[in-house]
């Protein structure tokens, strides 16, 4: 969740110009030009602001936009040098997908989205822009996605759960199992996750050996019976 910040409490870097657009108005004496600038300002520690300004000259428009950006600073939750989870930002006809990345990935983004995430302090992220590629729309779509970010503490608090570290979190037992099956799975887990030996249908080697032995006992029993019958005939 974004938190509004004051420029007095932050050490902001230099403003970054995203785009300068020129407009022209046709008047009686000719054309009258104007310039509109889009500027972002951040501290590279999770805080960023967007500003827009218009003037008859480029430097004045950039100065107005920088002042406007410093009035609209927001802090967004980050997870190290990336974002906590995947979000999709939307503004008008622009869509921006922001996906967390592993360390060493870098910033995979276009010029507009790259400017925003760099000023925010992100070093590893995967992005994809869809729809309109207007720089102003892309910047606002990116900020809309950042507003959807939630930290682990916020999620646990909303669910009424205690905030624990990953290693201290209790392990959840599988649901839908009876006590005997649950105890058997726990026993298999203690033995290294290897279930009891056995072939298809739950028959182990011992079972197959007994079946083979039983099959072999048939002919031997028959031979023994024939031999006994022959001996009895000789005796008679």
HUPEFEN-V182932 format. One record per residue. RES is the residue in one letter. PSI is psi in radians with two decimals (999 if undefined). NEAR is the number of other ideal C-beta (glycine too) atoms within 10 Angstrom. D_FIRST is the distance of its C-alpha to the first C-alpha in Angstrom with 1 decimal. Layout:
res = {RES	RES}
psi = {PSI	PSI}
near = {NEAR	NEAR}
d_first = {D_FIRST	D_FIRST}
//
This chain:
res = {X	X	X	X	X	X	X	X	X	X	X	X	X	X	X	X	X	X	X	X	X	X	X	X	X	X	X	X	X	X	X	X	X	X	X	X	X	X	X	X	X	X	X	X	X	X	X	X	X	X	X	X	X	X	X	X	X	X	X	X	X	X	X	X	X	X	X	X	X	X	X	X	X	X	X	X	X	X	X	X	X	X	X	X	X	X	X	X	X	X	X	X	X	X	X	X	X	X	X	X	X	X	X	X	X	X	X	X	X	X	X	X	X	X	X	X	X	X	X	X	X	X	X	X	X	X	X	X	X	X	X	X	X	X	X	X	X	X	X	X	X	X	X	X	X	X	X	X	X	X	X	X	X	X	X	X	X	X	X	X	X	X	X	X	X	X	X	X	X	X	X	X	X	X	X	X	X	X	X	X	X	X	X	X	X	X	X	X	X	X	X	X	X	X	X	X	X	X	X	X	X	X	X	X	X	X	X	X	X	X	X	X	X	X	X	X	X	X	X	X	X	X	X	X	X	X	X	X	X	X	X	X	X	X	X	X}
psi = {2.35	2.44	2.23	2.36	2.84	2.47	-0.33	-0.50	0.07	2.73	1.58	2.58	-2.88	2.57	2.62	2.12	2.13	-0.77	2.55	2.04	2.40	2.37	2.71	2.35	2.17	2.09	-3.09	-0.65	-0.02	-2.46	2.44	2.05	2.57	2.79	2.38	2.31	2.56	2.13	2.50	2.52	2.37	2.92	0.05	0.46	0.43	0.05	2.40	2.68	2.57	2.39	2.65	2.50	2.60	2.47	3.03	-0.30	2.70	-0.85	-0.67	-0.67	-0.68	-0.68	-0.73	-0.73	-0.67	-0.72	-0.67	-0.64	-0.65	-0.30	-0.21	1.05	2.37	2.51	2.31	2.53	2.30	2.85	1.57	-2.12	0.42	-2.99	2.77	-0.66	3.04	2.43	2.77	1.98	2.49	2.42	2.09	-2.11	0.28	2.48	2.38	2.17	2.20	2.12	2.31	2.64	2.78	2.78	2.41	-0.12	-0.70	-2.95	1.94	1.61	2.86	-3.11	-0.73	-0.90	-0.61	-0.71	-0.68	-0.85	-0.54	-0.75	-0.41	-0.41	0.23	2.39	-0.31	2.00	2.63	2.29	2.78	2.16	2.35	2.73	-2.45	2.37	0.35	2.22	-0.68	-0.77	-0.67	-0.71	-0.78	-0.58	-0.68	-0.75	-0.59	-0.66	-0.67	-0.53	-0.36	-0.11	2.45	2.36	2.91	-0.66	-0.71	-0.73	-0.78	-0.66	-0.72	-0.56	-0.04	0.51	2.63	2.49	1.93	2.71	2.82	-0.69	-0.38	-0.03	2.31	2.54	2.39	2.36	2.60	2.43	2.81	0.24	2.54	3.05	-0.71	-0.76	-0.64	-0.71	-0.63	-0.71	-0.67	-0.65	-0.73	-0.65	-0.65	-0.50	0.15	0.26	0.17	2.08	3.01	2.52	2.53	2.70	-2.72	2.50	0.17	0.20	2.20	-3.05	-0.64	-0.71	-0.74	-0.64	-0.70	-0.66	-0.73	-0.73	-0.72	-0.65	-0.61	-0.47	-0.39	-0.98	-0.69	-0.70	-0.71	-0.73	-0.72	-0.67	-0.73	-0.72	-0.71	-0.68	-0.68	-0.73	-0.69	-0.65	-0.69	-0.67	-0.70	999}
near = {12	16	11	10	17	9	17	6	9	17	9	18	11	8	21	17	16	20	18	15	13	10	11	10	9	8	8	4	6	9	9	11	11	14	18	18	25	25	26	24	25	25	20	15	12	17	24	31	25	23	21	18	20	14	16	10	11	14	10	14	24	20	16	18	27	21	15	18	25	18	10	16	23	19	17	22	18	18	13	11	14	21	25	17	16	13	19	15	23	16	20	12	12	23	19	29	16	27	16	19	19	8	10	7	15	11	16	15	22	14	10	23	25	16	23	27	23	18	23	24	16	26	16	18	22	18	22	14	19	13	15	15	12	16	18	19	20	28	26	20	29	29	22	17	24	24	13	17	19	13	16	15	10	14	13	13	12	9	7	6	10	8	12	11	7	6	5	7	11	6	4	6	9	9	6	6	12	8	7	8	11	14	11	14	15	12	11	13	10	8	10	6	8	8	10	10	8	13	10	5	6	8	12	12	10	10	13	12	10	12	11	10	9	9	9	10	10	9	9	9	10	10	10	10	10	10	10	10	9	10	10	9	8	6	6	5}
d_first = {0.0	3.8	6.5	9.9	12.6	16.4	18.8	21.2	19.2	18.8	21.4	20.8	23.0	25.1	23.8	23.9	25.6	24.4	27.1	29.9	31.5	34.9	36.2	39.8	41.4	45.1	47.1	50.8	51.1	49.1	45.5	42.9	40.0	36.4	33.4	29.7	27.4	23.7	22.4	19.3	19.0	17.1	17.8	17.5	15.3	11.8	12.1	13.5	14.8	16.9	20.1	23.2	26.7	30.2	33.6	37.1	36.8	34.3	33.8	33.1	30.5	28.7	28.8	27.4	24.5	23.8	23.8	21.5	19.0	19.1	18.4	15.1	13.3	9.5	8.3	6.4	6.8	10.4	13.2	16.2	17.2	15.4	12.2	11.6	12.6	14.1	12.5	14.6	13.8	16.3	17.9	21.4	23.5	21.4	19.5	17.9	17.5	15.5	16.8	16.7	20.2	22.5	23.6	26.3	25.1	24.1	22.4	23.7	22.8	24.7	25.2	22.4	19.6	21.1	20.9	17.1	16.4	19.2	18.0	14.6	16.6	16.6	20.1	20.1	18.7	20.4	19.9	21.9	22.2	23.9	25.4	25.9	25.9	25.7	23.9	22.1	20.9	19.8	17.8	15.9	15.6	14.2	11.5	10.8	10.5	8.2	5.7	6.4	5.8	5.6	7.9	11.2	11.1	8.4	10.5	13.7	13.0	12.3	15.5	17.4	18.3	19.1	17.1	20.0	20.7	21.7	25.4	25.4	23.9	26.8	28.3	28.3	31.8	32.6	33.1	36.1	38.7	41.6	42.4	45.1	43.1	40.1	42.5	44.1	40.7	40.0	43.5	43.0	39.8	41.7	44.4	42.2	41.0	44.6	46.0	49.7	52.1	53.6	54.3	53.6	54.1	53.4	56.9	57.1	59.8	61.9	61.9	62.9	65.6	67.0	67.1	68.9	71.3	72.0	72.7	75.1	76.8	78.1	80.6	81.7	82.5	84.4	86.5	87.3	88.5	90.7	92.2	93.0	94.7	96.8	98.0	99.0	101.1	102.9	103.7	105.3}
//
